[in-house]
Amino acid sequence: MKIKDLMVPVSEYKTLGPDAVLSDVAAALSNSKHRDILIVDENGSFMGVLTMIDIIMALEPNYKKLSKKNLGSDVLTNKFVADIFKEFDLWNDSLADLCKKGLDIKVTDAMHIPNEEHMLNQDNDLEHGVHYYIVGAPQPLIVRQNGTVVGVLRIADVFEEITKRMNICACES
């Protein structure tokens, strides 16, 4: 199976323009099966992607300080997390207050542009996309054809395909 067989085409994905703000994102995602938004220019060309993590990090601006710090290998120890939480004054405001403040944040200030090596070709085998997810590529994976973004490969769709194949194998044995 090729990535193009499982990806969600850009035409079926939620997109917003560069002038949108996070309140527009919240409205676009409110009744959507998608949890990410593609940011496109006035010509419909891909500019970046806004993920759940991007949105949460935009609401708490102190994470920008944290992302510049070399975190080393002890990122997930309880003490390290507590120390970082305190050092960078994270979530000092309530979630309600941060959400109110975040309504007018421009999507271009919150989105990220995937690295070249985190983009897939639509003609790659699906296993190639699975490998990207396992080695830690950010979600969702952006899919291109001849340099143009044509779709998104989501981990949920990959996992659904895997479980479907496992069920077929189980029925055959």
ROVO-594956 format. One line per 8 residues: number of its first residue (from 1); for each residue x, y, z negated of N, C-alpha, C. Coordinates in pm, 1 decimal, decimal comma. Each point is the difference from the previous one (the first is absolute). Example, Ala and Ser with C-alpha at 12.3 -4.5 7.8 and 13.67 -1.06 7.14 Angstrom:
<drendrens>
1> 1319,0:-569,0:-780,0:-89,0:119,0:0,0:90,0:120,0:0,0 ~ -35,0:105,0:72,0:82,0:119,0:-6,0:-77,0:109,0:-73,0
</drendrens>
This chain:
<drendrens>
1> 84,8:-118,0:0,0:-84,8:118,0:0,0:89,2:124,1:0,0 ~ -38,6:97,5:76,5:73,2:126,1:8,6:-61,6:102,5:-96,1 ~ 79,4:97,2:-38,7:-47,3:105,4:-89,9:-121,3:71,3:58,8 ~ 0,0:21,1:131,9:-111,9:69,5:64,0:-131,8:-74,6:-16,8 ~ 6,5:-131,4:-23,5:-121,2:-79,6:-17,7:-64,6:21,3:-136,5 ~ 74,8:52,6:-95,5:-51,8:15,3:-135,5:-4,4:145,5:-46,6 ~ 71,2:88,3:67,8:5,8:139,7:-43,3:-135,9:68,0:17,6 ~ -18,6:106,9:-74,8:-116,2:86,7:17,7:43,9:109,8:96,9
9> -65,9:10,9:116,2:39,2:105,2:94,7:-20,8:139,6:-59,2 ~ 82,4:93,9:40,3:-12,0:138,1:-47,6:-142,1:52,3:21,9 ~ -62,2:-37,0:111,4:-135,4:48,6:30,8:-103,1:-44,7:-103,1 ~ 30,0:-106,2:-77,2:-92,3:-50,4:-101,7:43,2:38,1:-141,8 ~ 109,4:74,8:-10,5:54,5:35,2:-130,4:-41,3:141,1:-37,5 ~ -4,0:28,9:-127,0:-30,1:134,8:-46,6:117,8:90,8:32,0 ~ -29,5:113,1:61,6:104,1:98,1:31,0:-47,7:138,5:-41,7 ~ 95,3:84,1:-31,5:-25,6:140,4:-28,7:109,5:82,3:65,6
17> -30,1:126,7:22,5:97,5:90,8:57,8:89,6:60,9:-106,1 ~ 103,3:70,3:42,1:99,0:55,0:-93,2:-52,7:111,9:-89,7 ~ -114,2:56,8:32,0:-56,3:105,9:-83,6:-89,2:-53,1:-111,1 ~ -23,0:-130,3:-2,5:-85,3:-59,9:-102,8:67,3:9,7:-137,0 ~ -83,0:-7,4:-103,7:48,4:1,4:-138,2:-50,0:-127,0:-69,6 ~ 49,5:-23,8:-120,8:-32,9:-124,9:-69,1:-149,6:-17,3:-26,2 ~ -74,0:109,3:-13,1:-145,8:-15,7:-15,5:-60,5:-57,5:128,4 ~ 56,6:32,4:116,1:-44,7:-59,0:126,3:31,8:-149,7:2,5
25> 115,0:-35,7:-54,6:39,4:-141,1:-6,7:-98,2:-77,2:-87,2 ~ -31,7:55,6:-116,4:-93,6:-66,8:-91,1:-134,4:-21,6:67,9 ~ -46,7:100,6:71,9:-127,9:-13,4:71,1:9,1:-105,6:109,4 ~ 109,5:-1,0:73,7:16,5:-95,9:110,0:8,5:-143,4:-50,4 ~ 57,2:-17,9:-118,2:18,6:-134,7:-52,9:-116,2:-48,6:-86,8 ~ -94,7:88,1:-29,7:-104,3:-35,0:-97,1:-82,3:-122,0:39,6 ~ -30,2:-17,9:124,3:-77,0:-117,0:44,5:75,6:-73,2:110,1 ~ 128,4:-20,2:-21,9:84,7:-57,6:102,5:62,1:-131,0:-46,8
33> 24,3:-88,9:94,2:71,7:-122,8:-32,4:151,0:24,3:-1,3 ~ 41,3:116,6:46,6:141,5:35,7:2,1:37,0:71,8:-129,3 ~ 124,5:-10,2:-38,9:50,7:68,3:-118,5:114,6:93,3:35,4 ~ 22,6:17,0:127,7:105,7:87,5:49,4:-59,7:85,2:111,2 ~ 64,3:111,5:25,7:-42,4:90,9:106,3:119,7:26,2:90,3 ~ -21,8:-8,9:129,6:103,7:40,2:94,3:-15,9:148,5:26,5 ~ 109,6:71,9:-1,6:-2,4:142,5:30,2:45,5:14,9:145,1 ~ -84,8:65,4:79,0:26,7:17,3:143,0:-7,8:147,4:35,8
41> 74,1:38,7:102,9:-3,3:139,8:43,8:-121,4:24,0:89,0 ~ -10,2:120,3:53,5:-116,2:37,5:81,9:-12,8:-83,8:126,8 ~ 108,8:-64,2:41,4:-3,7:-88,6:116,8:-25,5:-145,8:-36,7 ~ -16,8:-25,8:-129,4:-21,9:-136,7:-45,9:127,9:-78,7:-19,5 ~ 114,6:66,2:7,2:128,2:-68,1:-18,4:30,5:-16,2:-148,7 ~ 55,9:-113,5:-34,3:33,2:-34,1:-137,9:101,4:97,5:-59,1 ~ -31,9:49,5:-120,0:92,4:86,6:-73,3:52,9:-68,5:-126,3 ~ -86,4:-78,5:-64,7:38,5:-65,5:-124,6:-117,7:-77,8:-55,4
49> 21,0:-58,1:-116,2:-104,4:-78,0:-65,1:-11,2:45,4:-144,9 ~ -120,8:-0,5:-48,2:-27,5:37,9:-139,0:-56,9:-123,0:-68,9 ~ 77,1:-57,2:-91,5:-39,2:-122,8:-69,1:-54,7:32,0:-138,8 ~ -49,5:-103,1:-66,4:-48,9:17,8:-136,9:111,0:53,2:-89,3 ~ 120,5:-54,2:14,9:113,7:44,7:-81,9:33,6:145,4:30,6 ~ -2,3:37,9:128,0:27,7:139,4:37,8:-99,2:94,8:-67,7 ~ -126,1:-38,7:-2,0:-104,7:84,3:-59,6:23,5:14,7:-149,9 ~ 24,6:-110,6:-68,5:22,2:5,3:-144,7:124,0:82,3:-32,2
57> 106,4:-18,8:77,9:122,1:78,0:-23,4:-22,1:148,9:26,7 ~ -85,7:32,5:95,6:-29,5:140,9:28,3:-75,6:64,3:-115,5 ~ -82,4:-78,2:-67,8:-75,8:54,0:-112,6:88,9:30,3:-120,2 ~ 105,2:-76,7:-16,1:93,8:21,6:-111,1:132,6:46,4:59,3 ~ 17,8:132,2:14,3:117,5:53,7:69,5:133,5:-34,7:-65,7 ~ 0,2:-37,2:-125,4:126,8:-34,8:-65,6:61,9:-126,7:56,3 ~ -76,4:-78,3:75,1:58,2:-118,5:63,4:104,3:37,7:105,4 ~ -9,5:120,8:54,7:100,4:42,9:98,0:137,2:7,3:-65,3
65> 5,6:41,4:-125,1:126,6:3,1:-73,2:51,5:-142,0:-21,3 ~ -89,6:-88,8:-31,1:35,8:-138,2:-28,2:54,3:-70,6:122,9 ~ -59,5:27,5:116,7:43,7:-70,2:120,5:141,7:38,0:40,1 ~ 50,8:111,9:-49,7:136,4:42,1:32,1:102,1:-61,0:-95,3 ~ -47,5:-58,2:-108,1:89,7:-59,1:-99,8:35,3:-142,8:41,3 ~ 124,3:-39,5:-18,7:41,1:-136,9:27,2:-53,4:-87,7:-112,9 ~ -96,5:-85,0:30,9:-67,8:-76,0:-103,7:74,0:-125,2:-42,4 ~ 89,5:-49,6:78,5:75,3:-118,3:-38,9:-86,1:-124,7:-2,5
73> 45,4:-99,6:-74,1:-66,2:-130,0:2,6:-95,9:-22,7:-115,4 ~ -6,9:92,2:-96,9:-84,2:-23,3:-117,0:-133,6:74,5:7,4 ~ -50,5:19,7:121,1:-119,8:80,0:22,3:-121,5:-50,9:-77,6 ~ -15,2:-128,1:-15,5:-123,5:-51,7:-57,9:10,1:-43,0:-146,1 ~ 108,2:31,3:-67,9:2,1:-31,1:-142,1:-92,0:98,2:-71,4 ~ -63,1:-45,6:-106,3:-93,8:85,9:-73,3:67,3:127,5:-50,0 ~ 119,3:-13,8:-52,6:70,6:116,9:-53,4:32,5:98,8:111,5 ~ 49,4:-50,1:110,9:35,3:88,0:110,6:-123,1:75,8:50,1
81> -109,7:-69,3:18,0:-123,1:64,0:47,5:-45,7:106,2:-99,4 ~ 1,7:-32,7:-128,4:-41,2:97,0:-102,2:92,1:121,7:-1,4 ~ 131,2:-23,7:12,1:95,2:111,6:0,4:-21,3:91,2:120,9 ~ -19,9:-58,4:116,8:-22,1:79,2:121,5:-131,3:78,1:-11,1 ~ -101,7:-66,7:-50,7:-131,0:63,8:-18,2:15,5:127,0:-84,1 ~ 77,2:-11,7:-108,2:21,5:113,6:-90,1:93,9:103,5:62,9 ~ 111,9:-45,2:57,0:100,3:90,7:56,0:-56,4:89,5:109,5 ~ -85,1:-56,5:85,8:-52,6:76,3:112,8:-138,3:56,7:-26,2
89> -47,3:-14,1:-124,3:-127,6:58,8:-41,4:-113,9:-43,8:92,4 ~ -4,3:-129,5:27,4:-99,1:-53,4:93,0:-137,2:-11,7:-65,8 ~ -100,0:32,1:72,9:-140,0:-11,2:-41,4:-26,4:75,5:-130,0 ~ 63,6:117,1:-13,0:-24,8:83,7:-116,4:-140,3:58,2:6,3 ~ -46,7:31,1:121,9:-137,7:45,0:18,6:-89,4:-121,8:17,0 ~ -127,9:15,8:-26,8:-92,9:-111,6:17,5:-17,1:-29,8:149,1 ~ -42,7:-119,8:28,6:-24,5:-37,7:138,7:-103,9:92,5:62,6 ~ -102,5:36,4:-75,5:-102,8:91,2:51,4:61,0:135,2:38,1
97> 87,6:52,5:-84,8:64,2:128,9:29,9:91,4:-10,7:121,3 ~ 77,8:-108,2:6,3:89,8:-17,7:113,9:-79,4:-14,4:130,2 ~ -111,5:-70,4:-4,8:-82,0:-15,9:120,2:-56,1:134,2:45,8 ~ -44,8:80,8:-93,3:-51,2:133,0:36,6:109,0:84,2:65,2 ~ 119,1:-3,2:-60,0:112,2:76,9:54,6:42,0:-53,9:136,6 ~ -17,0:-129,2:20,4:47,0:-63,8:122,3:-91,7:11,2:119,4 ~ -121,0:48,5:-19,4:-96,9:4,8:110,0:51,0:74,4:122,6 ~ 78,5:103,5:-21,6:43,7:84,6:111,3:141,9:-29,2:48,5
105> 59,1:-109,2:-45,4:132,8:-37,2:48,7:-12,4:-44,2:145,5 ~ 82,2:57,4:85,8:-4,1:-35,6:142,3:51,9:-142,3:20,5 ~ -61,4:-69,8:92,8:40,8:-137,7:27,2:145,2:-6,3:47,0 ~ 44,6:102,4:70,0:138,1:0,0:49,0:100,4:13,0:-114,9 ~ -44,3:51,1:-114,9:87,4:9,0:-116,7:1,0:-131,0:-79,4 ~ -98,7:-84,2:21,8:-10,9:-124,9:-76,0:35,8:-123,9:82,2 ~ -14,8:6,9:130,3:21,7:-117,0:87,0:147,7:-36,7:5,2 ~ 25,6:-116,8:53,2:138,4:-36,0:29,4:8,4:-45,4:145,4
113> 118,1:12,8:54,3:26,9:-45,9:135,9:82,7:-126,9:-13,9 ~ -54,9:-113,2:41,2:74,3:-125,8:-16,3:134,9:5,1:71,4 ~ 97,5:-63,6:-62,5:131,3:-14,0:63,5:-15,3:-81,5:127,5 ~ 87,0:26,5:91,5:-0,1:-71,5:128,0:1,5:-152,0:-20,5 ~ 78,1:-45,3:-97,8:10,2:-144,4:-22,7:-123,2:-60,4:-66,2 ~ -94,7:83,1:-43,5:-124,0:-50,2:-59,0:-116,0:1,3:98,9 ~ 30,8:21,8:126,3:-103,3:-3,9:103,1:17,0:-127,3:81,7 ~ -110,6:-58,4:37,0:0,5:-125,2:74,2:-42,8:21,5:143,2
121> 41,8:-90,2:86,6:-46,4:-1,1:137,7:-121,3:-91,1:6,3 ~ -101,3:41,1:72,4:-123,2:-78,9:6,5:21,6:-139,5:57,5 ~ 107,0:-19,8:74,6:27,0:-130,9:59,5:86,4:-90,3:-88,2 ~ 40,3:49,8:-119,3:71,0:-86,0:-94,9:-93,4:-110,4:-46,4 ~ 59,1:-113,3:-37,3:-78,8:-106,5:-60,2:-49,7:45,2:-137,3 ~ -116,3:-50,6:-40,4:-57,1:35,5:-129,2:96,2:-31,9:-114,0 ~ 75,6:-107,6:13,8:95,6:-37,5:-103,2:101,5:111,8:-26,2 ~ 30,3:76,4:102,3:90,3:114,7:-13,6:-61,4:102,3:-96,7
129> -128,9:27,1:15,6:-69,5:91,6:-90,4:-7,9:-53,0:-141,7 ~ -24,1:-130,1:-14,0:-4,1:-61,4:-132,7:135,0:19,0:-68,1 ~ 106,7:-23,3:73,9:135,0:17,1:-55,6:20,5:143,7:-49,4 ~ -43,3:97,5:75,4:13,9:139,9:-41,5:-66,2:22,5:-134,9 ~ -121,0:-52,7:-16,5:-69,4:17,5:-126,7:73,9:-67,4:-114,6 ~ 50,3:-118,7:22,2:67,4:-74,3:-106,1:129,1:68,5:-44,4 ~ 73,6:59,5:92,5:125,8:65,3:-36,7:-19,9:143,1:-48,9 ~ -125,5:45,0:-7,2:-27,9:126,7:-66,0:-28,5:120,1:86,4
137> -37,0:-18,6:124,4:-36,6:116,1:82,4:-126,9:62,9:-56,1 ~ -11,8:131,7:7,7:-119,8:65,5:-53,7:-124,8:-36,7:79,9 ~ -111,6:3,7:-69,1:-128,4:-31,1:63,7:-67,6:129,1:40,3 ~ -80,0:-1,2:103,0:-12,4:-101,9:102,8:115,7:11,9:98,6 ~ 17,8:-102,5:80,2:103,3:5,5:103,0:-57,3:64,1:125,4 ~ 74,7:91,6:56,9:-42,1:71,4:119,3:46,5:-79,6:122,2 ~ -91,5:-16,4:96,2:26,7:-82,0:118,4:7,9:90,6:121,8 ~ 101,7:-25,1:83,2:20,1:80,8:120,4:3,3:-86,2:124,5
145> -24,1:67,3:111,6:18,9:-57,7:133,3:71,6:106,6:81,7 ~ 117,0:-31,8:48,7:79,9:94,8:78,5:19,0:133,9:-72,3 ~ 21,4:-6,2:-132,6:25,9:120,1:-78,1:-122,8:74,5:-47,6 ~ -117,6:-35,8:46,5:-124,0:66,4:-40,5:-70,3:-83,9:-106,7 ~ -45,6:64,5:-106,9:-71,2:-71,6:-106,0:-136,2:-42,6:53,3 ~ -25,6:-131,6:-10,0:-124,6:-56,4:53,3:-84,9:-68,8:-106,3 ~ 57,2:-21,3:-120,1:-78,4:-69,2:-101,0:70,1:-9,0:-133,3 ~ -68,7:-71,7:-90,3:45,8:-17,2:-136,7:-13,4:-147,5:-36,2
153> 104,0:-55,1:-59,5:-6,7:-136,9:-50,1:-10,9:8,5:-151,7 ~ -113,6:-47,6:-51,9:-25,2:6,5:-144,1:26,8:-135,7:-64,0 ~ 55,1:3,1:-120,2:30,5:-123,3:-72,0:-127,4:-80,4:-26,4 ~ -111,7:64,8:-23,2:-125,8:-72,0:-24,7:-39,7:-82,8:121,4 ~ 18,7:54,6:119,5:-33,1:-73,9:122,2:95,8:-116,7:21,0 ~ 127,1:22,2:-31,6:99,1:-107,2:11,5:-36,3:-112,7:-96,7 ~ -32,0:35,4:-123,8:-33,5:-101,6:-99,1:-127,6:-75,5:38,3 ~ -97,8:71,2:52,6:-123,2:-65,8:44,9:30,3:-102,0:109,8
161> 87,4:34,5:92,2:38,7:-92,7:107,2:71,8:-122,6:-56,8 ~ 86,4:22,7:-96,2:72,7:-111,3:-62,0:-96,9:-95,0:-70,3 ~ -92,9:53,6:-79,3:-94,2:-87,5:-70,9:-92,6:-71,9:97,2 ~ -36,4:66,8:109,5:-83,2:-65,1:101,9:73,6:-120,3:58,4 ~ 126,9:19,0:30,4:79,9:-111,3:56,0:19,3:-111,4:-102,0 ~ 18,5:36,4:-126,3:14,0:-101,6:-103,5:-127,4:-83,5:-12,1 ~ -116,1:65,5:8,3:-127,2:-72,1:-7,3:-17,4:-94,1:119,3 ~ 43,1:44,1:116,9:-7,2:-87,6:118,2:88,5:-121,9:-21,4
169> 121,7:23,0:-48,9:91,9:-111,1:-24,9:-57,0:-96,1:-103,9 ~ -63,5:52,3:-102,2:-56,1:-83,7:-106,3:-113,3:-87,0:54,9 ~ -78,7:54,2:90,6:-111,1:-76,5:59,5:50,6:-108,5:92,9 ~ 115,8:24,4:61,1:54,6:-97,8:94,6:70,4:-115,3:-69,0 ~ 37,1:17,9:-125,9:73,8:-108,3:-66,7:-89,8:-90,3:-81,2
</drendrens>
